[in-house]
Amino acid sequence: MKKLYYIPIVHNQTDLGSFGSDLSMVGERKYGTYLWRNHLKEVDKSWERIRIEIDKRLKNVSFEKIKIYQDGLPAVGDIGIKIVKEVAEKGSKNYKIIDKLLKKGAKIETAESKDFLCKEYYLLSGISRAEKQSEAYAKYKKVSKELLIERDTFIANQINVTLNGGETGIAFFGAAHSIIDKINKDIDIVVIQMFKDDISLNLMKNSRLN
């Protein structure tokens, strides 16, 4: 039997790196400072609920049989472990959970294509450099839709190929992704949805529509 715990996530500012502060300013303009800061607190609380839920679900599972698939992480092995540790130390709730699992014996699997991620980073960084940011953003939205489809196909294939019988996978991916429908039928999927504050739900809904 193969099991996959699929966790739709909302990133906190640490996860987003250099784009975090810019996106936070956009959030404050759209929702207001008070509501946006309250949303960030709720995101942290949601990550704590995820941590507790994972601990409960894995209580009787051998950690050597656990594989982790992470949004935006193309590296595995020593490099992947180093990245996870560094981002966790910067305050990422997501990566703190992964770091804890790795220390217990879980393994990171390659979920993302480095080429696809580089393309997306180039598109995003191009928005801030552009003279006409609205046009650059429109271009990004158009190209990113096609790129996301390619990413999702790659991710699903990686899960299908690397998750073996008797193993448990844990997948952390943003709500914009559409991966579940591409997973093989022999994998038992359990969705763990913990982000339930109004802004998180709105962001997740809009990410699917865009």
N, C-alpha and C positions, 0 to 999 in steps of 0.2 A: 504493500500500500504506500502511496505517495501523498503527503499532505502539504498544502501551501497555506500559510496564514498571510493573507493579503491585507495590507494596512494602508488605506488612502491617507495621505498626510498633508498638513499645512506646514510649510517651512517657517522657522523663526529667522530672525535677522542674521544670526550667526551662520545658519545653513546657506544663506544667499550670498555670503561673502561681500565683495565690493559693491554688489547691487542692492544689498540689504537696506542701507540708509536711503538710497534713492527711492526704492519701492515703499519704504515706510513714510516718506514725505508725501508720496502720491496717496497713500492710505489715509493720512491725516487730513489731506485736502478734501478727499472724497467723503469721509465719515466723520470728520471732526477729531480734534486731538484727544478728547476724553474717551470717546467710543473706541478709537483706534488703540490707545494705550491699554484700555480694558481688554480689548481683543487679544493683544500680545500676552497679557497675563493669563487669559483663558487658554491660549495656545500652549503655554507652559504647563498649565494644569492638565490639559488633554494629553500631553506627552507623559506626564506622571501616571495618568490612568492607563496609557499604553504600556508603560513599564510594568505596572502591577498586573495587567492582563496577560502579558507575555510570560511573566514569572509563573502565573497560575497555570497557563496552558502548557508550559514546558516542564511542569513539576515532575512528571514521570518519563521524560524524554531524555535519551542519551545525547549530550551536547556534541559528541563526535559525529552524530547523525544529523546535525542541523546545518543548513546552508542559508546564507544571507544574500539577498539581492537588493541593492541600494540605488535609488534614484541619483543619477549624476556621478556615480563612482565607477570609473572604467578600470581601476587598478585592483589587483589581487596580490596575494603573497605578502612579502615583507613591505613592499611599497604601499599596498592597500592598508595594511595594519598600521603603518606609520601615519598615513593620511587620517585614518579614523581616530587615532590617538591624538593627533595635533588638533583636529577640529573639535573633538570632545573637550579637550583642555581649554578651547576658546569659548566654550559654553553651549555647544549644540546638544540639545536634549536627545535628538535622533542618534547622533554619533556616540553619545554616552551609553545609550542602550546597546548599540552594536559593540562598543568597546568591552562592555561587561560580558556580553555573550562570547566574544572572541577569547577573553581570558578564561572562560570556562570550557573552551574547546571547540566552539562553533567555527565555521569556515566561511570566508567571503568568496562568492562566486562572481565571475565577470558577468555583469548584467548589461552594461552599456558599451556602445561603440565609441571609442575615443574620437574617431573622425566626425561622427554625428554631433558629439558634444562640442567639439571645436567649432563646427559650423554654427551652432546655436550661440556660442559665446561671441563669435565674431559678429553675428547679426545683432545681438543685444548691445554689445559695446559700440556698435556703429550708430545706434540711436543717439547716444550722448555726444558723439563726435559730429553728427550731422548738422548742417546749417538749418535745414528744414526738418525738425524732429518729427513733425506730424507725418510727413511723407515717409521718413525712415521707419517710423512705427508701423505705418500701413504696409510697407514692404515686408517688415519683420513678421507681421500677422499672417500675411499671405504665404510666405516661404515657410514659416514655422509650422503651419498646419501640415504641409507635406512632409516636413522633417520629422514631426511628431509621429506620423504614421510609420515612417521608416524606423524610428527609434522603438516604437511599441512592438513592431514585428520582430526586430532584433532581440529585444528584451524577452518577449514570449518564447522565442526559439531557444534562447539561452536557458530559460527555466525548463522548457520541455526536454532539452538535451542533457542538462547536468543534474537534474533532480532524479535520483534513482529510487528503486523500491526500498521501502523501509526508512526513507529519509523524510525530514521535515524542512520545508523552506519557509523563510520569513521574508516577505517582499515589502519594502517601503517605497511607495511611489506617489507623486503628486496627483491630485484629482483630475488633471487634464489628460492623464494617460488613459488609454483604453487597451488594457492588456488581458483582462480576465477572459474575454471572448476568444482569445487566441491560444489559450492554454489547453493542452491535451486533455481529453476526457478521462484519462486514467489517473489524473491528479485531483484529489479531493480539496476543494478550495473553501476556506473559511475566511470571510471578510470581517475585519475588526475595525469598526467605525467609531472613533472617539471624539472627533472634532465636531461639536454640536452648538457652539455659540453662533449667534446670528450672522456675524461677519464671515466667519469660517464657512458656514453653510452657503452664504451668498457667493463667496469667492469660488467655492467648489462647483456651485451650479453654473456660474458664469464661465468657468474654465472649460466646462464641457460644451457650452453653447458656442464659444468663440472658435 
